[in-house]
Structure formats: C-alpha cells, structure tokens
Amino acid sequence: MKSNIQPAEGKLGILIPGLGAVATTMIAGVEAVKKGLSQPIGSLTQMGHIRLGKRTDNRYPKIKDFVPIADFKDIVFGGWDVYEDNVYEAAMKAKVLEPGLLNAIKSELEVVVPMKAAFDQNYAKNLTATNVKAGTRYELAQAVMQDIKDFKQKNNCSRIVLVWCGSTEIYYEASEIHQTLAAFEQALIDDDKRISPSMIYAYSALKLGIPFANGAPNLTVDIPAMIELAKLTETPIAGKDFKTGQTLMKTILAPGLAARSLGVKGWFSTNILGNRDGLVLDDPDNFKTKEVSKLGVLEDIFKPEENPELYGDLYHKIRIDYYPPHGDNKESWDNIDIFGWLGYKMQIKINFLCRDSILAAPIALDLALFSDLAKRAQMSGIQEWLSFYLKSPQTAPGLAPENDIFKQLMKLQNTLRHMMGEDLITHLGLDYYQDLVEAM
Ligand SMILES: NC(=O)c1ccc[n+]([C@@H]2O[C@H](COP(=O)([O-])OP(=O)(O)OC[C@H]3O[C@@H](n4cnc5c(N)ncnc54)[C@H](O)[C@@H]3O)[C@@H](O)[C@H]2O)c1
C-alpha cells in the first residue's frame, strides 16, 4: 500500500469552524513549537513512537518519521467564527495559555482572522453572534465552499482539511432528510432547519473532496447522507467529540477493571468548568448532546449484556455544571463503586484538575494531520482507526464502536503499519520467543 501514498508536498491548510479555546490553543501551540518555545506534548503524531517488526529488531521510530505527515512549517491556519476576534484576541480571552507565550507569537496569531460563520442561533442559544453570513442553507454552503477555494488559492495550499472545533450544537437525531444525499441536497435548497450549521461546513468540505473531522458530539458527518457523499468524493471523515478529561480517564481505567474481571456497580461523574464551552453546555438542549456522547463509553467497554454478574446493574450518571471561576481549568470528580472476590465492595475516587483545551489541542492537530494522510493514502469514508481520539467514535452502520483506548491505539498503529507495508503486530511473539529461550 505504501507506494500509493502521495507525498505531503506543498502547504496544508487546516481550516477550523469555531476559533475558540481548543482551536486557538492548538494554533498557538503549533506556532510556539515552530519558534522553538515549547514542545508538542500530548500529540501522538509529534511525540509518539511506533514499534516495527519483532521486539528483537529494536526499530522504534517516531511516528512523524515513519509516515509522511505534513511538517509544521507547511501548515497554514484559517477558520470561521461567529465572533470577529482574531486568533490572538480569542486566545487571550480564552485564558488557556499565558499572555507571555501568546505575545511571543502575536504576529503569527493576529493574521488568522475568522471568516463569517454559517450559523443558526437555535443551535447554540447562549452565543451572541456578530460575524455571520446571510442566506439560506444552500447559499451558506455555496459561500463556505467559496471561502475554502479562496483560502486555498490565497495561501497557495496544495491540500485542505477541516476540523470542527465549534460549539456543541443542541441535541438532534437524524431524520429523513439526513438519510440520503439527494434528500439532504433537497433539504439544503428548502432551507430545512433540521440541517445544522456544522452539517453545512461538513457538506461543503466533502463536496470538494476535503477531509472533515468533528471534535464536538453533534451528529454532523455521522449521518447516512454524509457517508454517501464521502464515498462519492473519496473523502475521509471522522467523529465525534474529542476524547479529553473525564472520558479519557474512563477509557483508560474501565478496560483495566474489565481486564481483571472486577465488577462495577456505579460510576458517578461530575464536572465543573467555566469556559465558553461550559456556557453553551449550560443550555439543557446542548448538554443533552454531550451527555449522549459521554454515556455510551462504559457500556461499550463493559458489555453488560455479556457480563451481567459484573456489570448488569451498573448505574452511570454524568453531570456538567457551568462554574465561571474555574475558566478552562475543568475539575472533575468520579466516584466508582466496584466489587471484587466474593462480591466485596471497594471504591475508587478520582479528582482530575485538568485543562480541557490543553488536552484537546493535540487531538485536533493529530486529527487534522492524520485525516490529510488518509486522503493521500486514498482512504475514504469513516476512519475508524481515528477512534483513539474520539469520545463517541463513528463506525460503519451496525458496527459497535471500540472505546477501549488500548485497543484503539493498537488499531491506529496497525493501520499506520499497514499503510507503510510493515508487518502488523499481534503481540503474540511466539514465532521468535522460543528461539530466544533456547539460545539462553
Ligand atoms: N475542550 C475540550 O476538552 C473538549 C473536549 C471534547 C469536545 N470539545 C468540543 O470542542 C468544541 C470546542 O470547544 P471549545 O472549548 O474550544 O469551545 P469554545 O466555546 O471556546 O469555542 C467554540 C467556538 O465555536 C464558535 N462557533 C459556534 N458555532 C459556530 C458556527 N456555526 N460557525 C463557526 N463558529 C462557531 C463559537 O463562537 C466559539 O468561539 C465544543 O463543541 C466542545 O464541546 C471540547
């Protein structure tokens, strides 16, 4: 398969609907790393290694030296937002990164000015939008496509990817207009309100053959019409919802409990956060979207129907409360009621003082870089190997998602090995283990 991957030549434009806390932290991070001011911690594409061949081969290159991903020097950022603030101003307001760091890269950040957004107030009621496009949904899609083409030409990019870092939209389910591309396109013309703003961006990108990854829990590309379009234009898609904070902890810890056949009776999770994301999630309709995305994780890992003695009575509760004094520094508490040998009860308490956007920024970056790689490797449709980064991974219809982070990593790494024509690693090792034992 290796010979089919197009090289990462020329500039890669990373276009982001939603230049808020996550997006500005990601952009500022890339600029800071480029200037030698910091390190891209948390980014698998930049810091991660991958084992190749047998353990005895001692081949352990960095991922970025193994697969042809875009170099930081070739990345150009752009995006849309419902506010006019440029990325420097938005990052200062988000208060994730220190002003000292932002001032050191001010000139690089100031030039990223948001284009007017495709927006519908009904999908994020707590925002007061001032930088929006006018028109029907069809006209908005045409305008977004024009924005993408103009950006590409102006910045002399050879490739573009889109990563949705916009606010979580209100909860909605797929309806008949989302089932086929023809129905969706008719609904665009009819300005049907069931087409959300994030779908307008996704449609525009896919129509142009541009990869689209979704960092929020909204359906967006997780509808049959988008899957059909992605196939038609041979475009990679991935979603939903960046896996950070509490859900990251859950998908690290729960596989460990399940691996040791320990029972879980209850898992109570509560969060407080005070950033704009928290403000949007303070609306019950928007919170519902997040809740649905977070709830599935434990069930998928524990599989209560197959393990009724261990997980049949699991009570899973999630709360998020808006608490401005904490800003982007989310605090979460988990109380986990577990039981072991002969049913004896134990408890685990987790108090995670995390920084939401510090965890999300490298994910947004990796999704952009890997989506671009997938496109150049002629991989299209749902990129399940990117589940590693996502809270509510999109899978082919009828396939249960894999939420165990260790299996997700194995899948991601094996996908990279497969792309590059390397042997897949099963960790069996028997083929050479015996030779080593006998040589001792
Ligand atoms: N921070 C995390 O750890 C994390 C984790 C998982 C998912 N997410 C999701 O990522 C998204 C971004 O999070 P954030 O903390 O940066 O939020 P944020 O509120 O700081 O940024 C979102 C930005 O999107 C803009 N926006 C809303 N609708 C838009 C539209 N239609 N077009 C263009 N811009 C639009 C808003 O004005 C805002 O500036 C949210 O959906 C959030 O739920 C974040």
The ligand as an ORCA input file, in Angstrom:
! r2SCAN-3c Opt
* xyz 0 1
  N     -12.106     21.431     25.407
  C     -12.276     20.108     25.412
  O     -11.604     19.390     26.134
  C     -13.269     19.485     24.514
  C     -13.408     18.119     24.588
  C     -14.302     17.484     23.740
  C     -15.020     18.218     22.865
  N     -14.904     19.577     22.844
  C     -15.765     20.278     21.928
  O     -14.971     21.084     21.085
  C     -15.718     22.238     20.733
  C     -14.873     23.459     21.010
  O     -14.606     23.583     22.395
  P     -14.013     24.940     22.950
  O     -13.679     24.698     24.375
  O     -12.989     25.474     22.035
  O     -15.307     25.860     22.887
  P     -15.357     27.446     22.639
  O     -16.723     27.836     23.051
  O     -14.207     28.135     23.278
  O     -15.171     27.572     21.067
  C     -16.169     27.252     20.167
  C     -16.236     28.365     19.163
  O     -17.137     27.974     18.140
  C     -17.791     29.134     17.696
  N     -18.956     28.724     16.925
  C     -20.141     28.253     17.359
  N     -20.942     27.945     16.321
  C     -20.234     28.239     15.203
  C     -20.515     28.146     13.820
  N     -21.693     27.693     13.384
  N     -19.559     28.509     12.944
  C     -18.350     28.969     13.377
  N     -18.049     29.103     14.679
  C     -18.965     28.717     15.570
  C     -18.064     29.889     18.965
  O     -18.286     31.254     18.720
  C     -16.769     29.655     19.746
  O     -15.825     30.693     19.543
  C     -17.004     22.181     21.567
  O     -18.026     21.632     20.787
  C     -16.655     21.237     22.656
  O     -17.775     20.571     23.203
  C     -14.037     20.226     23.636
*
